[in-house]
Amino acid sequence: MENLFDLSGKVAVVTGASSGLGADAALAYAQYGADVALLARRLEKLEATAAKITALGRNAFPVVCDVSDEDSVKNAISQVAEHFGHIDILLNNAGVAVTGAVDELEKSQWDKIVGTNLTGVYLVSKYVVPHLKAAGGGKIVNTASVNAVIADKIPDLVRHAYNATKRGVQGLTLGMAASYGVYNITVNDVGPGLFESEMTENTLFKHEAFMQSYNAQNPMGRPGKRGELNGTIIYLSSAASSYVTGQHIIVDGGASIV
Ligand SMILES: NC(=O)c1ccc[n+]([C@@H]2O[C@H](COP(=O)([O-])OP(=O)(O)OC[C@H]3O[C@@H](n4cnc5c(N)ncnc54)[C@H](OP(=O)(O)O)[C@@H]3O)[C@@H](O)[C@H]2O)c1
């Protein structure tokens, strides 16, 4: 029987693979048989993830890349294509969070978050899509957030720019899915709820009032555990989702439905 989740022979590009959810997903891709290109700005951390992938018997290729910089992205994707010969899967996961309401945010903060979270998804996709077309198809998974559909009102956790970029990622997913289906490329996004990572461990996880309200509100009564996003990412990156495109899957224990 065909294993719908098998990624053997596939090459996955993961942005933001130096920590958190991206590093976890990169390992999951390798566990399901894929070779993995790891992109982010911190080479040492990419190399640490690469070593874990190599230990699984898969090929890992760490490349320094700033997703907000077009030359950096162009150069990184060209190195990946040369190294592996083809690209089949793209996980646009790199992201940053900035707190502040519009009347508090500096324009430079707005530009930085939009440049990473939204322009970054556009740029990496721009240079990867031609390779997916050349391969006869592929899978793109964009990391949005539960904060694309719900906002925080606790004053020191308000993140207007973050909300905007993650809703923007959902919009980009829709447009790309509508255009690229004809090339056998599916484009979907995942919306994590709360997961511990560099982004959240010293902010949200340390904020007692937020944690109390998140856990009380959440039908499952807790944040996500490391690894609990991987199943959705592998599903959206594999033959199991061959006829699923343009969808937003929120992985938040139900926090956004109550
Ligand atoms: N954790 C959560 O609760 C949660 C919830 C919803 C959505 N998310 C989303 O999940 C994604 C991963 O976040 P995380 O929680 O795993 O946080 P994280 O541990 O801080 O990881 C963020 C990753 O993005 C990379 N990155 C940031 N700016 C970059 C740039 N300009 N170019 C290339 N890479 C860049 C970082 O690597 P370098 O610093 O090495 O470049 C790092 O690998 C983000 O898109 C985030 O918005 C997370």
Ligand as a Chemical Component Dictionary entry (heavy atoms), coordinates in Angstrom:
data_LIG
# 
_chem_comp.id                   LIG 
_chem_comp.type                 NON-POLYMER 
_chem_comp.pdbx_formal_charge   0 
_chem_comp.three_letter_code    LIG 
# 
loop_
_chem_comp_atom.comp_id 
_chem_comp_atom.atom_id 
_chem_comp_atom.alt_atom_id 
_chem_comp_atom.type_symbol 
_chem_comp_atom.charge 
_chem_comp_atom.model_Cartn_x 
_chem_comp_atom.model_Cartn_y 
_chem_comp_atom.model_Cartn_z 
_chem_comp_atom.pdbx_ordinal 
LIG N1  N1  N 0  5.812  29.786 18.638 1  
LIG C1  C1  C 0  4.548  30.152 18.481 2  
LIG O1  O1  O 0  3.741  30.118 19.429 3  
LIG C2  C2  C 0  4.057  30.612 17.131 4  
LIG C3  C3  C 0  2.675  30.852 16.996 5  
LIG C4  C4  C 0  2.212  31.253 15.763 6  
LIG C5  C5  C 0  3.066  31.400 14.697 7  
LIG N2  N2  N 1  4.407  31.173 14.872 8  
LIG C6  C6  C 0  5.247  31.338 13.699 9  
LIG O2  O2  O 0  6.092  30.219 13.560 10 
LIG C7  C7  C 0  7.277  30.599 12.872 11 
LIG C8  C8  C 0  8.492  30.091 13.625 12 
LIG O3  O3  O 0  8.582  30.788 14.852 13 
LIG P1  P1  P 0  9.125  30.113 16.199 14 
LIG O4  O4  O 0  8.039  30.208 17.194 15 
LIG O5  O5  O -1 9.751  28.815 15.912 16 
LIG O6  O6  O 0  10.195 31.220 16.638 17 
LIG P2  P2  P 0  11.796 31.230 16.631 18 
LIG O7  O7  O 0  12.324 30.094 17.421 19 
LIG O8  O8  O 0  12.160 32.610 17.037 20 
LIG O9  O9  O 0  12.168 30.978 15.103 21 
LIG C9  C9  C 0  12.140 31.983 14.129 22 
LIG C10 C10 C 0  13.035 31.551 12.990 23 
LIG O10 O10 O 0  12.960 32.532 11.950 24 
LIG C11 C11 C 0  14.288 32.846 11.554 25 
LIG N3  N3  N 0  14.347 34.206 11.016 26 
LIG C12 C12 C 0  13.938 35.354 11.606 27 
LIG N4  N4  N 0  14.192 36.407 10.787 28 
LIG C13 C13 C 0  14.764 35.893 9.671  29 
LIG C14 C14 C 0  15.262 36.454 8.474  30 
LIG N5  N5  N 0  15.222 37.787 8.234  31 
LIG N6  N6  N 0  15.796 35.639 7.537  32 
LIG C15 C15 C 0  15.850 34.312 7.749  33 
LIG N7  N7  N 0  15.391 33.701 8.858  34 
LIG C16 C16 C 0  14.866 34.500 9.808  35 
LIG C17 C17 C 0  15.133 32.667 12.803 36 
LIG O11 O11 O 0  16.476 32.362 12.455 37 
LIG P3  P3  P 0  17.738 33.353 12.476 38 
LIG O12 O12 O 0  17.555 34.271 13.653 39 
LIG O13 O13 O 0  18.893 32.413 12.617 40 
LIG O14 O14 O 0  17.714 34.050 11.160 41 
LIG C18 C18 C 0  14.489 31.434 13.407 42 
LIG O15 O15 O 0  15.022 30.258 12.832 43 
LIG C19 C19 C 0  7.216  32.119 12.721 44 
LIG O16 O16 O 0  6.739  32.458 11.432 45 
LIG C20 C20 C 0  6.195  32.522 13.770 46 
LIG O17 O17 O 0  5.562  33.731 13.469 47 
LIG C21 C21 C 0  4.920  30.782 16.057 48 
# 
loop_
_chem_comp_bond.comp_id 
_chem_comp_bond.atom_id_1 
_chem_comp_bond.atom_id_2 
_chem_comp_bond.value_order 
_chem_comp_bond.pdbx_ordinal 
LIG N1  C1  SING 1  
LIG C1  O1  DOUB 2  
LIG C1  C2  SING 3  
LIG C2  C3  SING 4  
LIG C2  C21 DOUB 5  
LIG C3  C4  DOUB 6  
LIG C4  C5  SING 7  
LIG C5  N2  DOUB 8  
LIG N2  C6  SING 9  
LIG N2  C21 SING 10 
LIG C6  O2  SING 11 
LIG C6  C20 SING 12 
LIG O2  C7  SING 13 
LIG C7  C8  SING 14 
LIG C7  C19 SING 15 
LIG C8  O3  SING 16 
LIG O3  P1  SING 17 
LIG P1  O4  DOUB 18 
LIG P1  O5  SING 19 
LIG P1  O6  SING 20 
LIG O6  P2  SING 21 
LIG P2  O7  DOUB 22 
LIG P2  O8  SING 23 
LIG P2  O9  SING 24 
LIG O9  C9  SING 25 
LIG C9  C10 SING 26 
LIG C10 O10 SING 27 
LIG C10 C18 SING 28 
LIG O10 C11 SING 29 
LIG C11 N3  SING 30 
LIG C11 C17 SING 31 
LIG N3  C12 SING 32 
LIG N3  C16 SING 33 
LIG C12 N4  DOUB 34 
LIG N4  C13 SING 35 
LIG C13 C14 SING 36 
LIG C13 C16 DOUB 37 
LIG C14 N5  SING 38 
LIG C14 N6  DOUB 39 
LIG N6  C15 SING 40 
LIG C15 N7  DOUB 41 
LIG N7  C16 SING 42 
LIG C17 O11 SING 43 
LIG C17 C18 SING 44 
LIG O11 P3  SING 45 
LIG P3  O12 DOUB 46 
LIG P3  O13 SING 47 
LIG P3  O14 SING 48 
LIG C18 O15 SING 49 
LIG C19 O16 SING 50 
LIG C19 C20 SING 51 
LIG C20 O17 SING 52 
# 
